[in-house]
């Protein structure tokens, strides 16, 4: 009898391990990472970071954002909800609030207080995030036994991945150089984070400055160090080395965001969280969300082809190696699952494109606003019919349109026709088109619709011509429906994933349902993505 019981347990234990779930899911978002950065820097990466994820994991090489605008807030929210702004409500980083004609920030919550600093930088929460996240479903499924934590330099990049029910989200406070949180999650920082903050690692990193990882002449994938496409924070010329001691003297802690060390600091706090919160050591699957924001700041300042950009990726590769090695050591090699993606891509610097005779240009939202006001004055005798322009959308003063008895549908259509006469504007659509029509998934109008929230979005959405942007003539930005902003890597690695790659068109909203199917839990409540798990069988 004893023998039989033992035997029974032996068999069932084997069964469990054969179908076992990961002990920990690690979500990694690299801010502003285009998929081509995998290829461009391939020969320069070590074997333990990006190369390891791709060599042993599954790389979706033709993965895209399926909505606009391609910004950080919507990006992080869509990755973890499997939904688009249409449902999850994060329609930009900031947006115009129609009901009271003010502007709000995606994770701002004035009802919450900062935890861990005297600054106001912790008055944040996911209250504007209308969909459940992977972490939320994990918490519900385990009756709170799963632990969910999130870390990033940017507040929105920590808050939106964490979701509503997380144990904690921690982000960098420019005012104190500490990682902080919000009363949404906790009353006090955990002890390990207090100790981490006391060490003031940010100061040490800033003191070290920024030198290239390898000799300058080896950066042949990139443009020469001094070129007219790049701007540099706190410096006249965008050239190495970057000595930030003067910034330190001014207590400008935020400068670390624009250095590769900002990613290393994020990695440090992520590893401290992993170890001290004992993630992956309980009976239920835990989750750690990490967003590396420095790549975005560097991209904005220096563009997509700078030595600085190459260097920030080569150094991130080292951070990833350290993270994966730590996960191996703590949890065992096949006991955790990682996904790596980006919140958006990044455009080539328009002036650089023009030097290659490729059409591109600079457009100013302020100038469009001026032109639209003139249009309204000439045709409707009123400049105040435009309430706001933001995130490539125009918000009209609906009350005024009604009180002056203008035909709204006709007015919107006339304005769209006018907008497309302006330089740099390719297409303009009224809300009736965005609300009521159906388009093929690759049609720009489908991307606009997926980004269009019927309650929150504006009256008219516009699309700039390819290569055009509202940005200074140094560095670059993102936000468009074009390939350079939508095409990002999606890589799965570890428990439940097999090695492979493909070129099928897949979307960012497929990550969340895939992870949930791996964990055999409910998919987030408004996901529109199909799980990718068939590729792993
Ligand atoms: Zn950005």
Boltz pocket constraint, residues with backbone or C-beta under 6 A from the ligand:
constraints:
  - pocket:
      binder: B
      contacts: [[A, 32], [A, 72], [A, 296], [A, 300], [A, 478]]
      max_distance: 6.0
